[in-house]
Structure formats: C-alpha cells, structure tokens
Amino acid sequence: MQTKEEIYAQLEEILQEDFEVDAGDISLDANLYQDLDLDSIDAVDLVVKLREITGKKISPDAFKAVRTVRDVVDEVYKLIHG
C-alpha cells in the first residue's frame, strides 16, 4: 500500500516528465490549472496516468472537484485504500 508521500512523489514525477511542469512549481498547495498551467485535456491524461499507476479505475467525476496537487494525492490515496 502506498503512503501519501509515495503518491506525491509519483505525481511529481508524472507532472515533470509528462506535462513538463517545473519541479519548483510543484507543491501540495499548487493549483493544477492556475499554478501548473494544466488544462482539461491534461487533467484527463493525468487520470489515465494515475490509473496505470494504481491499477484502479478512476472515475472522472472523482476528479471534477480536484484543484490542487494535495486534492489529487488525497483522491488517489482514497482509491488505493478504499
């Protein structure tokens, strides 16, 4: 089972490698859309990447309310431990 720290580390790697987000911009409180400059298509791609990591089906609805990196970590954690 993954800890929130491990989920964050994986998310950080995905954001840097797949979305070309600067490591210095990534923090738990960073807003995906305003701070990290992701758009709705990026958000869908992120859900797909997270599905690959977790092996869980992720409902796009679960991610509608997600705004910050912390929100993503919390949702993924709930999925894994749910």
C-alpha positions as CSV (number, residue, x, y, z in Angstrom):
1,M,0.0,0.0,0.0
2,Q,1.3,3.4,-0.9
3,T,1.6,6.3,1.5
4,K,0.6,9.8,0.6
5,E,4.3,10.7,0.4
6,E,4.8,8.0,-2.2
7,I,1.8,9.0,-4.2
8,Y,3.0,12.6,-4.1
9,A,6.5,11.6,-5.3
10,Q,4.9,9.6,-8.3
11,L,2.6,12.5,-9.1
12,E,5.6,14.9,-9.0
13,E,7.5,12.7,-11.5
14,I,4.5,12.5,-13.8
15,L,4.0,16.2,-13.8
16,Q,7.6,16.9,-14.6
17,E,8.1,14.1,-17.2
18,D,4.7,14.1,-19.0
19,F,3.5,17.6,-18.5
20,E,6.8,19.5,-18.4
21,V,6.0,21.2,-15.2
22,D,8.9,22.8,-13.4
23,A,9.8,21.0,-10.2
24,G,10.0,24.3,-8.4
25,D,6.3,24.9,-9.2
26,I,5.1,21.7,-7.7
27,S,3.9,21.7,-4.1
28,L,0.9,20.2,-2.3
29,D,-0.9,23.5,-2.5
30,A,-0.2,24.2,-6.1
31,N,-3.3,24.7,-8.2
32,L,-3.3,22.3,-11.2
33,Y,-4.8,24.9,-13.5
34,Q,-3.5,28.2,-12.3
35,D,-0.1,27.4,-10.9
36,L,0.9,24.4,-13.0
37,D,-0.9,25.5,-16.2
38,L,-2.7,22.2,-16.9
39,D,-5.9,22.3,-19.0
40,S,-8.8,20.0,-19.1
41,I,-7.2,17.7,-21.6
42,D,-4.1,17.5,-19.4
43,A,-6.4,16.6,-16.5
44,V,-7.8,13.6,-18.5
45,D,-4.3,12.5,-19.4
46,L,-3.3,12.7,-15.7
47,V,-6.3,10.5,-14.7
48,V,-5.1,7.9,-17.3
49,K,-1.5,8.0,-15.9
50,L,-2.8,7.6,-12.4
51,R,-5.0,4.7,-13.5
52,E,-1.8,3.0,-14.8
53,I,0.0,3.5,-11.5
54,T,-2.8,2.4,-9.2
55,G,-4.4,-0.3,-11.4
56,K,-7.7,1.2,-10.3
57,K,-10.5,2.5,-12.4
58,I,-10.6,6.2,-11.7
59,S,-13.9,7.9,-12.2
60,P,-13.6,11.3,-14.0
61,D,-16.3,12.5,-11.6
62,A,-14.0,11.9,-8.7
63,F,-11.6,14.3,-10.2
64,K,-14.1,17.1,-11.1
65,A,-13.6,18.7,-7.7
66,V,-9.8,18.3,-7.7
67,R,-8.0,21.6,-7.9
68,T,-4.6,21.2,-6.1
69,V,-1.9,18.6,-6.0
70,R,-3.0,17.8,-2.5
71,D,-6.5,17.0,-3.8
72,V,-5.0,14.6,-6.4
73,V,-2.9,12.8,-3.7
74,D,-6.0,12.5,-1.4
75,E,-8.2,11.1,-4.2
76,V,-5.6,8.6,-5.3
77,Y,-5.0,7.6,-1.6
78,K,-8.7,7.0,-1.1
79,L,-8.8,4.9,-4.3
80,I,-5.9,2.7,-3.2
81,H,-7.1,2.3,0.4
82,G,-10.8,2.4,-0.3
